[in-house]
């Protein structure tokens, strides 16, 4: 009885949670414009889509319970391909926030909290106003990186709003008057765009920093990061080189702690020298780096990645002091450090081979029986086919050999018959010759006898 009640309760909870996620169809093209939607475009056969499904129901339940104006939906992109095509869906699952004519792609981790934070950020105003210093301090505590426009109406503000509309998928944007700022923030001129991070602030300079969009895109990360695969993927958009201390963060050695401290010092104390070209951080473990460079790096170590062309750089000498690390970074910048890897033809071929090898090994490690079935069965069929072809060739050859043997035996028999005929002919000729000799002898004897008489 208790089991039945548990199953009934689970079914009811699932139905209630599922009700917060709306199943959409072709009519969505005509009805979506009046609301803000976050939609999961999925395919029924997609494994990643199935993994996302329970998370998506949790997103729907929390968005509804929090009173969010964002509606949560999902649509089978294979059954309603016209909707998916119109909104530029290329893979599964794809998460998009639809706000009027605008469609924003979600590229973050597929977790409930990250998806909800993205939805609330993008659904709200592109630029949020901070009316007081207390509000500014509250917002600053909540955000590790904070972009702020200070001043009144200006061409810079128009550009700021334009950039915010494009990059709102990554971070928040705020505006305020000068009196809202803390007293330690001193601005030489207004209007201005600032970024608050790493316990300080930096002011955008059009002449030194160039395009505002490019500057914001590069500054949206803290100076030092805990880097993983997703972070590296995001850093590709910045165009920066990435200096990484590859360490075992779970079981740190003295050397790991030392290298991590060195790269943190460079990120903080040498910001003016390297910030425009470098992002610094550390990575726990070397598995991802090994798969990226298709080689084995020992831990702990320092590596610099160029995410734009897949090149990487390793120190030619041990990094003992901060001066050694700074010299290595400068060598990468001036082109004297040896670049490895890349995205050339040979590297692409190597990548294909490496990926195939990695896939085969991972399949056998995770499920040996499945690996034997997937790879053993085709190999077995190919082996049988090859054996059949080779056997057929050998049978034809043996038949030809047997035919040659038979022809040889027949020829031998024919030759033997000819020799016997020749011998018989000789035997017949020999008696005739003997008879001729006897007649001659008889004639000679008769004449001799006549002479004697």
DRENDO-1510 file (C-alpha; in Angstrom, 1 decimal, always signed):
<recs>
REC; n; res; u; v; w
REC; 1; UNK; +0.0; +0.0; +0.0 .
REC; 2; UNK; +2.8; +2.4; +0.9 .
REC; 3; UNK; +4.5; +1.6; -2.4 .
REC; 4; UNK; +1.4; +2.5; -4.3 .
REC; 5; UNK; +1.0; +5.7; -2.5 .
REC; 6; UNK; +4.6; +6.6; -3.2 .
REC; 7; UNK; +4.1; +5.9; -6.9 .
REC; 8; UNK; +0.9; +7.9; -6.9 .
REC; 9; UNK; +2.5; +10.9; -5.2 .
REC; 10; UNK; +5.5; +10.8; -7.6 .
REC; 11; UNK; +3.1; +10.7; -10.6 .
REC; 12; UNK; +1.1; +13.6; -9.2 .
REC; 13; UNK; +4.3; +15.7; -8.6 .
REC; 14; UNK; +5.6; +14.9; -12.0 .
REC; 15; UNK; +2.3; +16.0; -13.6 .
REC; 16; UNK; +2.2; +19.2; -11.6 .
REC; 17; UNK; +5.8; +20.1; -12.5 .
REC; 18; UNK; +5.3; +19.2; -16.1 .
REC; 19; UNK; +2.3; +21.6; -16.2 .
REC; 20; UNK; +4.7; +24.5; -15.7 .
REC; 21; UNK; +6.4; +23.7; -19.0 .
REC; 22; UNK; +4.2; +24.3; -22.0 .
REC; 23; UNK; +4.4; +22.0; -25.0 .
REC; 24; UNK; +4.5; +24.1; -28.1 .
REC; 25; UNK; +3.6; +23.5; -31.8 .
REC; 26; UNK; +3.5; +25.4; -35.2 .
REC; 27; UNK; +1.1; +27.9; -33.8 .
REC; 28; UNK; +3.8; +29.3; -31.6 .
REC; 29; UNK; +5.1; +31.4; -34.5 .
REC; 30; UNK; +2.0; +33.5; -34.4 .
REC; 31; UNK; +1.3; +33.6; -30.6 .
REC; 32; UNK; +4.8; +34.2; -29.1 .
REC; 33; UNK; +5.1; +37.9; -29.8 .
REC; 34; UNK; +2.9; +39.1; -26.8 .
REC; 35; UNK; +5.1; +37.4; -24.2 .
REC; 36; UNK; +8.7; +36.7; -23.2 .
REC; 37; UNK; +9.5; +33.0; -23.6 .
REC; 38; UNK; +12.4; +30.7; -22.8 .
REC; 39; UNK; +12.1; +27.7; -25.0 .
REC; 40; UNK; +13.9; +24.3; -25.2 .
REC; 41; UNK; +14.2; +23.1; -28.8 .
REC; 42; UNK; +14.7; +19.4; -28.5 .
REC; 43; UNK; +14.8; +16.1; -30.5 .
REC; 44; UNK; +13.2; +13.0; -29.1 .
REC; 45; UNK; +16.2; +10.8; -29.9 .
REC; 46; UNK; +18.8; +13.2; -28.5 .
REC; 47; UNK; +20.5; +12.0; -25.3 .
REC; 48; UNK; +21.5; +15.5; -24.1 .
REC; 49; UNK; +17.9; +16.6; -24.5 .
REC; 50; UNK; +16.7; +13.7; -22.3 .
REC; 51; UNK; +19.3; +14.7; -19.7 .
REC; 52; UNK; +18.1; +18.3; -19.8 .
REC; 53; UNK; +14.4; +17.4; -19.4 .
REC; 54; UNK; +14.2; +17.1; -15.6 .
REC; 55; UNK; +16.2; +20.3; -15.2 .
REC; 56; UNK; +13.9; +22.0; -17.6 .
REC; 57; UNK; +10.8; +21.0; -15.5 .
REC; 58; UNK; +12.6; +22.4; -12.4 .
REC; 59; UNK; +13.2; +25.7; -14.3 .
REC; 60; UNK; +9.5; +25.9; -15.2 .
REC; 61; UNK; +8.4; +25.2; -11.6 .
REC; 62; UNK; +10.7; +27.8; -10.0 .
REC; 63; UNK; +9.9; +30.5; -12.6 .
REC; 64; UNK; +6.2; +30.0; -12.0 .
REC; 65; UNK; +6.5; +30.0; -8.2 .
REC; 66; UNK; +8.7; +33.1; -8.2 .
REC; 67; UNK; +6.2; +35.1; -10.3 .
REC; 68; UNK; +8.5; +35.6; -13.2 .
REC; 69; UNK; +6.9; +37.0; -16.3 .
REC; 70; UNK; +9.0; +34.6; -18.4 .
REC; 71; UNK; +7.0; +31.7; -19.8 .
REC; 72; UNK; +8.8; +28.3; -20.1 .
REC; 73; UNK; +8.1; +26.1; -23.1 .
REC; 74; UNK; +9.6; +23.3; -25.1 .
REC; 75; UNK; +9.1; +22.2; -28.7 .
REC; 76; UNK; +10.0; +19.1; -30.8 .
REC; 77; UNK; +12.2; +20.7; -33.4 .
REC; 78; UNK; +12.1; +17.7; -35.6 .
REC; 79; UNK; +8.3; +17.6; -35.7 .
REC; 80; UNK; +7.9; +21.4; -36.1 .
REC; 81; UNK; +11.0; +22.1; -38.1 .
REC; 82; UNK; +9.6; +25.3; -39.6 .
REC; 83; UNK; +9.6; +27.0; -36.2 .
REC; 84; UNK; +13.1; +25.8; -35.5 .
REC; 85; UNK; +14.3; +26.9; -38.9 .
REC; 86; UNK; +12.8; +30.4; -38.5 .
REC; 87; UNK; +14.5; +30.9; -35.2 .
REC; 88; UNK; +17.9; +29.6; -36.4 .
REC; 89; UNK; +18.1; +26.3; -34.5 .
REC; 90; UNK; +21.0; +24.3; -35.7 .
REC; 91; UNK; +21.5; +21.7; -33.0 .
REC; 92; UNK; +19.9; +20.0; -30.0 .
REC; 93; UNK; +19.1; +20.9; -27.4 .
REC; 94; UNK; +19.0; +24.7; -28.1 .
REC; 95; UNK; +17.8; +27.1; -25.5 .
REC; 96; UNK; +16.6; +30.5; -26.6 .
REC; 97; UNK; +15.0; +33.4; -24.8 .
REC; 98; UNK; +12.5; +35.1; -27.2 .
REC; 99; UNK; +11.7; +38.7; -26.4 .
REC; 100; UNK; +9.6; +40.4; -29.1 .
REC; 101; UNK; +11.6; +40.3; -32.3 .
REC; 102; UNK; +14.8; +39.4; -30.5 .
REC; 103; UNK; +16.1; +35.9; -29.9 .
REC; 104; UNK; +18.9; +35.3; -27.4 .
REC; 105; UNK; +20.9; +32.0; -27.4 .
REC; 106; UNK; +21.8; +30.5; -24.1 .
REC; 107; UNK; +25.4; +29.2; -24.0 .
REC; 108; UNK; +25.9; +28.6; -20.3 .
REC; 109; UNK; +25.9; +25.4; -18.2 .
REC; 110; UNK; +22.7; +23.5; -18.3 .
REC; 111; UNK; +21.8; +23.8; -14.6 .
REC; 112; UNK; +18.6; +25.2; -13.1 .
REC; 113; UNK; +20.2; +28.2; -11.4 .
REC; 114; UNK; +22.3; +29.3; -14.4 .
REC; 115; UNK; +19.3; +29.0; -16.8 .
REC; 116; UNK; +17.0; +31.0; -14.4 .
REC; 117; UNK; +19.7; +33.7; -13.9 .
REC; 118; UNK; +20.0; +34.0; -17.7 .
REC; 119; UNK; +16.3; +34.3; -18.2 .
REC; 120; UNK; +15.8; +36.9; -15.5 .
REC; 121; UNK; +18.8; +39.0; -16.7 .
REC; 122; UNK; +17.8; +39.0; -20.4 .
REC; 123; UNK; +14.1; +39.4; -19.8 .
REC; 124; UNK; +14.6; +42.6; -17.8 .
REC; 125; UNK; +15.8; +46.0; -18.9 .
REC; 126; UNK; +18.9; +46.0; -21.0 .
REC; 127; UNK; +20.4; +48.7; -18.8 .
REC; 128; UNK; +19.2; +48.9; -15.2 .
REC; 129; UNK; +19.3; +52.2; -13.3 .
REC; 130; UNK; +20.9; +52.6; -9.9 .
REC; 131; UNK; +19.1; +55.5; -8.1 .
REC; 132; UNK; +21.1; +55.5; -4.9 .
REC; 133; UNK; +24.5; +54.6; -3.4 .
REC; 134; UNK; +22.9; +52.0; -1.2 .
REC; 135; UNK; +21.5; +50.3; -4.3 .
REC; 136; UNK; +24.9; +50.5; -6.0 .
REC; 137; UNK; +26.6; +48.8; -3.0 .
REC; 138; UNK; +23.9; +46.1; -2.9 .
REC; 139; UNK; +24.4; +45.3; -6.6 .
REC; 140; UNK; +28.2; +45.4; -6.3 .
REC; 141; UNK; +28.1; +42.7; -3.6 .
REC; 142; UNK; +26.0; +40.4; -5.9 .
REC; 143; UNK; +28.2; +40.7; -9.0 .
REC; 144; UNK; +31.8; +39.9; -9.4 .
REC; 145; UNK; +32.0; +42.0; -12.6 .
REC; 146; UNK; +29.8; +45.2; -12.9 .
REC; 147; UNK; +29.6; +47.5; -15.9 .
REC; 148; UNK; +28.3; +51.0; -15.2 .
REC; 149; UNK; +27.6; +54.0; -17.3 .
REC; 150; UNK; +27.9; +57.3; -15.5 .
REC; 151; UNK; +26.5; +60.5; -16.9 .
REC; 152; UNK; +23.5; +61.9; -18.8 .
REC; 153; UNK; +22.4; +61.5; -22.4 .
REC; 154; UNK; +25.3; +61.3; -24.9 .
REC; 155; UNK; +26.5; +59.4; -27.9 .
REC; 156; UNK; +28.5; +57.2; -25.5 .
REC; 157; UNK; +25.3; +56.2; -23.7 .
REC; 158; UNK; +23.7; +55.3; -27.0 .
REC; 159; UNK; +26.7; +53.1; -27.9 .
REC; 160; UNK; +26.6; +51.6; -24.4 .
REC; 161; UNK; +22.9; +50.6; -24.8 .
REC; 162; UNK; +23.6; +49.1; -28.2 .
REC; 163; UNK; +26.5; +47.0; -26.8 .
REC; 164; UNK; +24.4; +46.0; -23.8 .
REC; 165; UNK; +21.6; +44.7; -26.1 .
REC; 166; UNK; +24.2; +42.5; -27.7 .
REC; 167; UNK; +26.1; +41.3; -24.6 .
REC; 168; UNK; +23.3; +41.1; -22.1 .
REC; 169; UNK; +23.5; +37.3; -22.5 .
REC; 170; UNK; +26.8; +37.4; -20.7 .
REC; 171; UNK; +26.5; +40.0; -18.0 .
REC; 172; UNK; +24.5; +42.8; -16.4 .
REC; 173; UNK; +24.6; +46.5; -17.4 .
REC; 174; UNK; +23.8; +49.4; -15.1 .
REC; 175; UNK; +23.7; +53.2; -15.3 .
REC; 176; UNK; +23.9; +55.9; -12.5 .
REC; 177; UNK; +24.6; +59.5; -11.8 .
REC; 178; UNK; +28.0; +60.6; -10.5 .
REC; 179; UNK; +26.7; +61.2; -6.9 .
REC; 180; UNK; +25.7; +57.6; -6.6 .
REC; 181; UNK; +29.4; +56.4; -6.8 .
REC; 182; UNK; +31.5; +55.8; -3.7 .
REC; 183; UNK; +33.8; +58.6; -2.7 .
REC; 184; UNK; +37.0; +56.7; -3.7 .
REC; 185; UNK; +35.8; +56.6; -7.3 .
REC; 186; UNK; +37.3; +59.7; -9.1 .
REC; 187; UNK; +36.4; +60.4; -12.7 .
REC; 188; UNK; +38.4; +63.0; -14.7 .
REC; 189; UNK; +35.5; +63.5; -17.2 .
REC; 190; UNK; +31.9; +62.6; -17.9 .
REC; 191; UNK; +30.3; +60.6; -19.4 .
REC; 192; UNK; +32.3; +57.5; -18.6 .
REC; 193; UNK; +32.0; +53.7; -18.7 .
REC; 194; UNK; +33.5; +51.8; -15.8 .
REC; 195; UNK; +34.0; +48.2; -14.9 .
REC; 196; UNK; +34.1; +47.2; -11.2 .
REC; 197; UNK; +36.0; +43.9; -10.5 .
REC; 198; UNK; +38.9; +42.4; -8.6 .
REC; 199; UNK; +38.4; +44.9; -5.7 .
REC; 200; UNK; +38.9; +48.0; -7.9 .
REC; 201; UNK; +37.6; +49.7; -11.0 .
REC; 202; UNK; +38.8; +50.5; -14.5 .
REC; 203; UNK; +37.7; +53.3; -16.8 .
REC; 204; UNK; +37.1; +52.8; -20.5 .
REC; 205; UNK; +39.4; +55.0; -22.7 .
REC; 206; UNK; +38.3; +55.1; -26.3 .
REC; 207; UNK; +41.8; +56.1; -27.5 .
REC; 208; UNK; +43.7; +53.3; -25.7 .
REC; 209; UNK; +41.0; +50.6; -25.5 .
REC; 210; UNK; +39.4; +50.9; -29.0 .
REC; 211; UNK; +35.9; +49.8; -29.7 .
REC; 212; UNK; +33.6; +49.8; -26.6 .
REC; 213; UNK; +32.1; +46.4; -27.5 .
REC; 214; UNK; +35.5; +44.7; -27.8 .
REC; 215; UNK; +36.6; +46.3; -24.4 .
REC; 216; UNK; +33.5; +45.1; -22.6 .
REC; 217; UNK; +33.8; +41.6; -24.1 .
REC; 218; UNK; +37.4; +41.4; -22.8 .
REC; 219; UNK; +36.6; +42.9; -19.4 .
REC; 220; UNK; +33.6; +40.8; -18.6 .
REC; 221; UNK; +35.8; +38.2; -16.8 .
REC; 222; UNK; +37.7; +38.6; -13.5 .
REC; 223; UNK; +41.4; +39.0; -13.8 .
REC; 224; UNK; +42.0; +35.5; -12.4 .
REC; 225; UNK; +39.6; +32.5; -13.0 .
REC; 226; UNK; +39.1; +28.9; -12.1 .
REC; 227; UNK; +39.1; +27.7; -15.7 .
REC; 228; UNK; +37.2; +24.7; -17.1 .
REC; 229; UNK; +36.2; +23.6; -20.5 .
REC; 230; UNK; +33.2; +25.9; -20.7 .
REC; 231; UNK; +35.2; +28.9; -19.5 .
REC; 232; UNK; +37.7; +28.3; -22.3 .
REC; 233; UNK; +34.9; +28.1; -24.8 .
REC; 234; UNK; +33.6; +31.5; -23.6 .
REC; 235; UNK; +37.2; +33.0; -23.7 .
REC; 236; UNK; +37.4; +32.3; -27.4 .
REC; 237; UNK; +35.2; +35.4; -28.0 .
REC; 238; UNK; +37.7; +37.7; -26.2 .
REC; 239; UNK; +40.6; +36.9; -28.5 .
REC; 240; UNK; +42.9; +36.7; -25.5 .
REC; 241; UNK; +45.7; +34.3; -24.9 .
REC; 242; UNK; +45.0; +32.2; -21.8 .
REC; 243; UNK; +47.8; +31.5; -19.2 .
REC; 244; UNK; +46.9; +28.5; -17.1 .
REC; 245; UNK; +48.5; +26.8; -14.1 .
REC; 246; UNK; +47.6; +23.1; -14.6 .
REC; 247; UNK; +47.5; +21.6; -11.1 .
REC; 248; UNK; +45.8; +18.9; -9.0 .
REC; 249; UNK; +43.6; +21.2; -6.9 .
REC; 250; UNK; +42.1; +18.3; -4.9 .
REC; 251; UNK; +45.5; +17.1; -3.7 .
REC; 252; UNK; +47.7; +20.2; -4.1 .
REC; 253; UNK; +51.4; +19.7; -3.8 .
REC; 254; UNK; +53.9; +22.4; -2.7 .
REC; 255; UNK; +54.8; +22.9; -6.4 .
REC; 256; UNK; +51.2; +23.3; -7.4 .
REC; 257; UNK; +50.6; +25.9; -4.8 .
REC; 258; UNK; +53.7; +27.8; -5.8 .
REC; 259; UNK; +52.8; +27.9; -9.5 .
REC; 260; UNK; +49.2; +28.9; -8.7 .
REC; 261; UNK; +50.5; +31.7; -6.5 .
REC; 262; UNK; +52.9; +32.9; -9.2 .
REC; 263; UNK; +50.2; +33.2; -11.9 .
REC; 264; UNK; +47.9; +34.9; -9.5 .
REC; 265; UNK; +50.6; +37.5; -8.8 .
REC; 266; UNK; +51.1; +38.1; -12.5 .
REC; 267; UNK; +47.4; +38.6; -13.0 .
REC; 268; UNK; +47.2; +41.2; -10.3 .
REC; 269; UNK; +50.5; +43.0; -10.3 .
REC; 270; UNK; +51.1; +43.0; -14.0 .
REC; 271; UNK; +47.6; +43.9; -15.2 .
REC; 272; UNK; +48.7; +47.0; -17.0 .
REC; 273; UNK; +51.3; +45.0; -19.0 .
REC; 274; UNK; +49.3; +41.9; -19.9 .
REC; 275; UNK; +45.5; +42.6; -19.4 .
REC; 276; UNK; +44.8; +43.5; -23.1 .
REC; 277; UNK; +46.4; +40.2; -24.3 .
REC; 278; UNK; +46.1; +37.7; -21.5 .
REC; 279; UNK; +43.6; +36.0; -19.3 .
REC; 280; UNK; +45.0; +34.1; -16.3 .
REC; 281; UNK; +43.7; +31.3; -14.2 .
REC; 282; UNK; +44.2; +27.7; -13.0 .
REC; 283; UNK; +42.7; +24.4; -14.1 .
REC; 284; UNK; +42.1; +21.4; -11.9 .
REC; 285; UNK; +43.5; +18.3; -13.6 .
REC; 286; UNK; +45.1; +17.8; -17.0 .
REC; 287; UNK; +42.5; +15.7; -18.7 .
REC; 288; UNK; +40.9; +18.5; -20.6 .
REC; 289; UNK; +44.3; +20.1; -21.6 .
REC; 290; UNK; +45.5; +16.7; -22.8 .
REC; 291; UNK; +42.5; +16.2; -25.1 .
REC; 292; UNK; +42.9; +19.8; -26.3 .
REC; 293; UNK; +46.5; +19.6; -27.3 .
REC; 294; UNK; +46.4; +15.9; -28.1 .
REC; 295; UNK; +49.4; +15.3; -25.9 .
REC; 296; UNK; +50.3; +14.6; -22.3 .
REC; 297; UNK; +51.3; +17.4; -19.9 .
REC; 298; UNK; +52.7; +16.7; -16.5 .
REC; 299; UNK; +51.2; +18.4; -13.4 .
REC; 300; UNK; +51.9; +20.9; -12.1 .
REC; 301; UNK; +52.9; +23.0; -15.1 .
REC; 302; UNK; +52.3; +26.4; -16.8 .
REC; 303; UNK; +50.8; +26.4; -20.3 .
REC; 304; UNK; +49.6; +29.3; -22.6 .
REC; 305; UNK; +46.7; +28.6; -25.0 .
REC; 306; UNK; +45.8; +30.5; -28.1 .
REC; 307; UNK; +42.1; +29.7; -28.4 .
REC; 308; UNK; +41.8; +31.3; -31.8 .
REC; 309; UNK; +44.1; +29.0; -33.7 .
REC; 310; UNK; +44.6; +26.0; -31.3 .
REC; 311; UNK; +48.3; +26.8; -30.7 .
REC; 312; UNK; +49.9; +26.3; -27.3 .
REC; 313; UNK; +53.2; +27.3; -25.6 .
REC; 314; UNK; +55.2; +25.5; -22.9 .
REC; 315; UNK; +58.1; +27.1; -21.0 .
REC; 316; UNK; +61.5; +26.1; -22.3 .
REC; 317; UNK; +63.0; +26.5; -18.8 .
REC; 318; UNK; +61.7; +25.8; -15.3 .
REC; 319; UNK; +59.6; +28.5; -13.8 .
REC; 320; UNK; +61.3; +29.2; -10.5 .
REC; 321; UNK; +60.6; +32.9; -9.9 .
REC; 322; UNK; +58.1; +35.5; -10.9 .
REC; 323; UNK; +60.7; +36.9; -13.3 .
REC; 324; UNK; +60.9; +33.5; -15.1 .
REC; 325; UNK; +57.1; +33.6; -15.6 .
REC; 326; UNK; +57.1; +37.2; -16.8 .
REC; 327; UNK; +59.9; +36.4; -19.3 .
REC; 328; UNK; +58.0; +33.4; -20.6 .
REC; 329; UNK; +54.8; +35.5; -21.2 .
REC; 330; UNK; +56.8; +38.2; -22.9 .
REC; 331; UNK; +58.4; +35.6; -25.2 .
REC; 332; UNK; +54.9; +34.4; -26.2 .
REC; 333; UNK; +53.9; +38.0; -27.0 .
REC; 334; UNK; +57.0; +38.8; -29.0 .
REC; 335; UNK; +56.9; +35.5; -31.0 .
REC; 336; UNK; +60.2; +34.1; -29.7 .
REC; 337; UNK; +58.5; +31.2; -27.8 .
REC; 338; UNK; +58.1; +28.0; -29.7 .
REC; 339; UNK; +54.4; +27.5; -30.8 .
REC; 340; UNK; +53.1; +24.0; -30.9 .
REC; 341; UNK; +49.8; +22.6; -32.3 .
REC; 342; UNK; +47.7; +24.8; -34.5 .
REC; 343; UNK; +44.8; +24.3; -36.9 .
REC; 344; UNK; +46.7; +23.2; -40.1 .
REC; 345; UNK; +45.9; +20.2; -42.3 .
REC; 346; UNK; +48.2; +17.8; -40.5 .
REC; 347; UNK; +46.8; +18.9; -37.1 .
REC; 348; UNK; +43.3; +18.4; -38.3 .
REC; 349; UNK; +44.1; +14.9; -39.5 .
REC; 350; UNK; +45.8; +14.2; -36.2 .
REC; 351; UNK; +42.6; +15.5; -34.5 .
REC; 352; UNK; +40.4; +13.1; -36.4 .
REC; 353; UNK; +42.6; +10.2; -35.5 .
REC; 354; UNK; +42.9; +11.2; -31.9 .
REC; 355; UNK; +39.1; +11.6; -31.6 .
REC; 356; UNK; +38.5; +8.2; -33.1 .
REC; 357; UNK; +41.0; +6.6; -30.8 .
REC; 358; UNK; +39.6; +8.4; -27.7 .
REC; 359; UNK; +36.1; +7.4; -28.6 .
REC; 360; UNK; +37.0; +3.7; -29.0 .
REC; 361; UNK; +39.0; +3.7; -25.8 .
REC; 362; UNK; +36.2; +5.4; -23.8 .
REC; 363; UNK; +33.6; +3.0; -25.1 .
REC; 364; UNK; +35.7; +0.0; -24.1 .
REC; 365; UNK; +36.4; +1.5; -20.7 .
REC; 366; UNK; +32.8; +2.3; -19.9 .
REC; 367; UNK; +31.2; -0.8; -21.5 .
REC; 368; UNK; +33.5; -3.6; -22.7 .
REC; 369; UNK; +30.6; -5.7; -24.0 .
REC; 370; UNK; +29.2; -2.8; -26.0 .
REC; 371; UNK; +32.6; -2.1; -27.4 .
REC; 372; UNK; +33.1; -5.7; -28.5 .
REC; 373; UNK; +29.7; -5.6; -30.1 .
REC; 374; UNK; +30.1; -2.2; -31.9 .
REC; 375; UNK; +33.6; -2.8; -33.1 .
REC; 376; UNK; +34.0; -6.6; -33.0 .
REC; 377; UNK; +30.9; -7.4; -35.1 .
REC; 378; UNK; +32.0; -5.3; -38.2 .
REC; 379; UNK; +35.5; -6.6; -37.9 .
REC; 380; UNK; +34.2; -10.2; -37.8 .
REC; 381; UNK; +32.0; -9.6; -40.9 .
REC; 382; UNK; +34.9; -8.1; -42.7 .
REC; 383; UNK; +37.2; -11.0; -41.7 .
REC; 384; UNK; +34.7; -13.6; -43.0 .
REC; 385; UNK; +34.4; -11.7; -46.3 .
REC; 386; UNK; +38.2; -11.6; -46.7 .
REC; 387; UNK; +38.4; -15.3; -45.8 .
REC; 388; UNK; +35.7; -16.1; -48.4 .
REC; 389; UNK; +37.5; -14.1; -51.1 .
REC; 390; UNK; +40.9; -15.7; -50.3 .
REC; 391; UNK; +39.4; -19.2; -50.2 .
REC; 392; UNK; +37.7; -18.8; -53.5 .
REC; 393; UNK; +41.0; -17.7; -55.1 .
REC; 394; UNK; +42.8; -20.7; -53.7 .
REC; 395; UNK; +40.1; -23.2; -54.9 .
REC; 396; UNK; +40.3; -21.8; -58.4 .
REC; 397; UNK; +44.1; -22.2; -58.3 .
REC; 398; UNK; +43.8; -25.8; -57.0 .
REC; 399; UNK; +41.4; -26.7; -59.8 .
REC; 400; UNK; +43.7; -25.2; -62.4 .
REC; 401; UNK; +46.6; -27.1; -60.9 .
REC; 402; UNK; +44.6; -30.3; -61.0 .
REC; 403; UNK; +43.7; -29.7; -64.6 .
REC; 404; UNK; +47.4; -29.1; -65.5 .
REC; 405; UNK; +48.3; -32.4; -63.7 .
REC; 406; UNK; +45.6; -34.3; -65.7 .
REC; 407; UNK; +46.8; -32.8; -68.9 .
REC; 408; UNK; +50.4; -33.8; -68.0 .
REC; 409; UNK; +49.4; -37.4; -67.2 .
REC; 410; UNK; +47.5; -37.7; -70.5 .
REC; 411; UNK; +50.5; -36.3; -72.4 .
REC; 412; UNK; +52.8; -38.9; -70.6 .
REC; 413; UNK; +50.4; -41.7; -71.6 .
REC; 414; UNK; +50.3; -40.5; -75.2 .
REC; 415; UNK; +54.2; -40.4; -75.3 .
REC; 416; UNK; +54.4; -43.9; -73.8 .
REC; 417; UNK; +52.0; -45.2; -76.5 .
REC; 418; UNK; +54.1; -43.7; -79.3 .
REC; 419; UNK; +57.3; -45.3; -78.0 .
REC; 420; UNK; +55.6; -48.8; -77.8 .
REC; 421; UNK; +54.4; -48.5; -81.4 .
REC; 422; UNK; +57.9; -47.6; -82.5 .
REC; 423; UNK; +59.3; -50.6; -80.6 .
REC; 424; UNK; +56.8; -53.0; -82.2 .
REC; 425; UNK; +57.6; -51.6; -85.7 .
REC; 426; UNK; +61.3; -52.3; -85.1 .
REC; 427; UNK; +60.6; -55.8; -84.0 .
REC; 428; UNK; +58.6; -56.6; -87.2 .
REC; 429; UNK; +61.4; -55.2; -89.3 .
REC; 430; UNK; +64.1; -57.3; -87.6 .
REC; 431; UNK; +62.7; -60.8; -88.7 .
REC; 432; UNK; +62.3; -59.7; -92.3 .
REC; 433; UNK; +65.9; -58.7; -92.4 .
REC; 434; UNK; +66.9; -62.1; -90.9 .
REC; 435; UNK; +64.8; -63.9; -93.6 .
REC; 436; UNK; +66.6; -61.9; -96.3 .
REC; 437; UNK; +69.9; -62.9; -94.9 .
REC; 438; UNK; +69.0; -66.6; -94.8 .
REC; 439; UNK; +67.9; -66.6; -98.4 .
REC; 440; UNK; +71.2; -65.0; -99.5 .
REC; 441; UNK; +73.1; -67.6; -97.4 .
REC; 442; UNK; +71.2; -70.4; -99.1 .
REC; 443; UNK; +72.0; -69.0; -102.5 .
REC; 444; UNK; +75.7; -68.7; -101.6 .
REC; 445; UNK; +75.7; -72.3; -100.3 .
REC; 446; UNK; +74.1; -73.6; -103.5 .
REC; 447; UNK; +76.6; -71.9; -105.7 .
REC; 448; UNK; +79.5; -73.3; -103.5 .
REC; 449; UNK; +78.2; -76.8; -103.7 .
REC; 450; UNK; +77.9; -76.5; -107.5 .
REC; 451; UNK; +81.6; -75.4; -107.7 .
REC; 452; UNK; +82.6; -78.3; -105.6 .
REC; 453; UNK; +81.0; -80.8; -107.8 .
</recs>
